[in-house]
C-alpha cells in the first residue's frame, strides 16, 4: 500500500469531528492534499512532536477522538511519547504510524523500523489496542473499529517507500494554529 492511499483510507473512515494531528513532511502534505480542514493540525517542522501534541489534546479534550498521523521516522525521534500515552492513558487517542522504513522527506535513508517492530514497542508499553496493517481493506475496518472503541490505540500501517508528489501545505504555521484553535474553541461551545 502506498502512504498517500493509506492517508486517503484513514480520512474516509473518519466520522467528521475527530481532530487529526499530522507529522511533518510528506504526511502533512498528503493529508492537506487529500482533505484540508480546520480539524487538521499540520506539523511544519518539529519532527517527532505530533504525538506529544496529540497526547496533550487527548488529555485536555477527553470527549473528542484525537487521531495522530505519524511516520516511523517521526515516532523514532520521540519514542518516549509511547510511554507517556500509557502513563496518562487517554482513551480517546488513536496513534497511526505510516511505516515506510525510511526517512522519506529527507531522501529515503533507512530508519530503525527496518529491524524494530514499532507495534510491538507500543504493545509492550501497554497500549490497550495495537494493530499492524498491510492492506487498505483491513486499514479501513480497523480505523472504524478503533473510532468506536476506547483506547489508547496504536496502528502500524506498512507502506511503500515511494510517495506521490504533492504540494506543500498552503497555510502558514500561524494560520494553521489559529484556525485549528478557533475550530476547537467553537466546537467546545
N, C-alpha and C positions, 0 to 999 in steps of 0.2 A: 504494500500500500504506500502511496506517496503521501508526504506530510500535508500537502495542500488539500488532498482529498480527505484525509483524516480530520482536518480542521472543519471542512465542509460538513462531514458527518456529525461531528460534535455540535456545531451550531444548529444544524437541522433538528437535532434531538432536544435542544433547549426548549423550555416551555415559555420563555419570553421575559421573565423578570429576574433571571439569575444575573449576578454580577460576575463578569469574566475579567480576570487579570491575566494578561498575556506577556510571556517572556520577551525580552528584547530580541532584535534581529528578525530573522525570517518568520518567526511565529507571529509577532505583532503585525508584520507586513502582510502575512497571509490572512490573518483574522480581519484586518482592516479592509483588505481587498474583497473578502467574502461577505462580511456583514458589519459595516461600520454603524455603530450605535452608541448612544451615551452610556450605556451599561458596560461598555468595554473600557478597561484601563490598559492602554498600551504602554509597555515599558520601552523607553528610548534610552538606551544606556543602562547602567545599573545592573549588569549581568549577575544573575543569581538571586535577585531580590523579589521576583514576582511571588515566590512562595511566602516570603516574610510579609509582604503587603496583603496577600490573600489571608494569611493567618490572622492578622490584625483586624481585617474586615469581618472575618467569620466570627471572631470573638465579640466585636462591637455591634454586629448586626445578626444576632442568633436566629432570627426568624427568616432570613434570606439565605438562599443557596449561593454559595461562593464557589466559583469554578476557576481553578488555576490552570492555564495552558502553558506548560513549561517544556523545556528541552532537556535532554540528558546533560549537555554541557552546562546549562544554567543550574540545574539541580546539583551537579557535582561541585559547583562553586559555593554552594550553600547547603551541604548535606545536613548540617545541624538543624535545619528547618524541619526535617522529618521527626527528629526527637522532640522538637518544640511542639509540633502538632499533637503528638501523643501525650506530652506533658499537659497541654492545655485542653485537649480533646474536643475541638469544635465539631459537633455532629452535623453541621451544615456545610462542611468543606469537602469538595471533590478536587483532588490534585491529579491532573492528567499530564503525563510526561510523554512527549513525542521523542522516541529514541531512534536516532539515525546513526548512532555510534560514532558521531563526529561533531566537530565544531563547524557547522555549515556556513555560518555567517562570516567566518574569518578564513575560509579557504579549505575546509574539509579535513583538518587534522583529526586523527583518531582520538576519541575520548576513552575514558576508562570504562565506559559501559560495554566495551568490547569484551571485557572479562568480568565485570561486576554486574550482577543482576539487580538492578535498582528496585524492582518489585519485591525481591527477597529482602533487600535492606529495609524497605518500608514495612514489610510484614514482620520482620524481626524487631523493628522499633515498636510495633504494636498497633498499626492501623487496623481499624475494625474490619474493613473490606479492602482486599487487594486483588487486582486482576492484571493479567498480561494478555494483550490482544494483538492479533496479527492480521486480521481481515476486517473489512468495512462492515459486514453483516453483524459480526459479534460486537463491534465497537458501538454501533447504534443501539443494539439491545442492551448492552452494558450501561451506556450513559443513561438510558431511560430507566433502567433498574436502579441505578445509584441516585438519580434525582428523586426517586420515590422512597429511598431508604435513608436511615440515619447513618452517618459516617462517624469518624472521618474515613474517607475512601481514597484509594490510590489506584490509578490505572496507568500501566506502562503500555504504550502503543508502539510497536515496532514498525518503523517506516523506512523507506528507501533513502539513500543519501542525497539523491538529486532533488532539487527544488524548482518549482515553476517560477519563472521570473515575474515578480510582482513589484509594483511601485512602492516607494517608501510611504510611511504613514503621512497623510496630508495635514495633520494637525500639529501644532507646536506643543511642547511639553506643558506649557501654561494652559493652553486651551483644552488639552486632554484632561488635566486635573480639574479645571473649572467646570467643564460640562459634566464630568463624572460626579463631582461633588454636588453640583446642582441637582442632578438626577437622584442621587441618594437622598438628599435632603427633601426633595419634593415627594419622593415615594414613601418617605417615613411619616408623612403627614396623614 
